[in-house]
Amino acid sequence: MKKVCPVLPELESRKSSINQLNIAFTRLSRPFFLHSGFGKGLRVTYGRFFMKAFFVFTLVFTISLFPIFAFGQFIGDTVIVYVENRVEMKISISDYDKLRSSNDVMEAVNEFSKLLAEVTSDPDAPEVVKYTPGGELTIEPGNPKTIYLMSNGKLTDTGFRDLAIIEDESVLIELTTTNLANISELPLGDCLGKVITLLPAKRSWSRNLYYECVDGNVRELGERHKHNRLDFLELNVGAGAGLVKGNWVPDLSLGIGIGFNKKGLTRFPYISSNMMFDFSAENETNINTFLNIGYAWNPNKKADKNELLGFELGYLVSRQGELFGENTFRIAANWSPLKGVYVSPQLYISDNFDTAFPGIRIGFGF
């Protein structure tokens, strides 16, 4: 006969209390539980609220960076005027068309000429004069380098150069001459006014425009385009491989984008699709497809450099297997050091914002 031992009331009460504590602890700690596995890569599980907040913060932060990076690529225009063969006036501005709509630059040049006449200048030493309209004027030692020019087969000593710099938030004016005292004697403002009337129609390309002003007469010397690229429509087909949860996942990609160029700045919004082939299951191939929207730009001003930086947001539109959970998003930063070569660190957010894990992809396109 099987014997049944009675359970003491005190022991039964303790077991019940411990079970209740375990259940309560599990419910409270579940949103913040973290675990990892080397076989499947690092996986971090957060509470849904914190994952949504993280996703929104990352997206807003990424978008906010676009104008910051884009500003660094801007080349702008340059207008160069040679006045009476004695002064080179170089005006660097975001768009030369602004010279027509405002008299601020001409007024700054005229004001500087008047102020310089009141400042003692040393004709025997190179000097750099810096002036901020409405602000201070400073004088400091310049570059002692002596410049020789070839004339009729002979070298001629033209001496050193003085430099005057007028700068505010929207324009940079540089005046180069052999003697700063000459500036106050020359009709810089009048020459600049006549040059402005000869400026060509506004264009999106960055340009260097050259003029000469002698005896009140102004003529155009020509122009030179800076490093500009045309607007373009690009279709991109590529292949790559990524590391996701410790598994190498090859993929095929197809994308289309529009490249907008203005003053040397390339902006490149695009949409793309990635078909990722998962071979982690035995005798089975699962295909997961992401649909992406992205934005890229060129951080390098040189025309022969094809480097691109960008950000991308993707969503899993077709899911197979267990590599990804339901409602999977992907945030990626893209770097293309060479044309057709892409490196992309990634963050996947899955299972309705309950899980997140990193990934990385190397791709090739043409």
WOWOFEN-V870765 format. One line per field, one symbol per residue. phi: phi as a letter, one per 20 degrees, with the letter a starting at -180 (. if undefined). psi: psi as a letter, one per 40 degrees, with the letter a starting at -180 (. if undefined). A space follows every 50 residues. Layout:
phi->???
psi->???
//
This chain:
phi->.eedefefgfffffffffffffffffffegfdfdbbbffdnfccddfgff fffffffffffffffgffffffefemdcddcedllccdddddbfbfffff ebeffffffffffffffedfcefdbfccddcdgmcdcccbgdeffeddde blmcedfemececdcdbcfdbcdcddbebfffffedeffffffffffeff ffceffcdddcccclnddceepbbfefdcefbdcdccbbabcdclndecf bdcbbcbcedcblneddcfbcbccdddddfeflbdddddddccbbcbeed fefeddfccacbcccfebccmdfcefledcdcddcdfcfndccbfccdcc llmecbbebbcccccb
psi->hhhhhihiddddddddddddddddddddeddehhiihddeihhhhiiddd dddddddddddddddddddddeehdaihhhhhhffdhhhhhhidhedddd eieddddddddddddddehhiheeiiihhhhhhebihihiiahehhhhih hfeihhheaahihhhhhadeihhhhhiehddddeeigdddddddddeehi ihieihihhhihhhfehhiheaihiagiiiiihhhhhiiaiihhfehhhi iiihihihhhhhfehhhgiiiihhhhhhedihfhhhhhhhhiiihiiheh ehdehehiiiiihihhehhiaediaighihhihhhgdihehhhhiihhhi ffediiiiiiihihi.
//
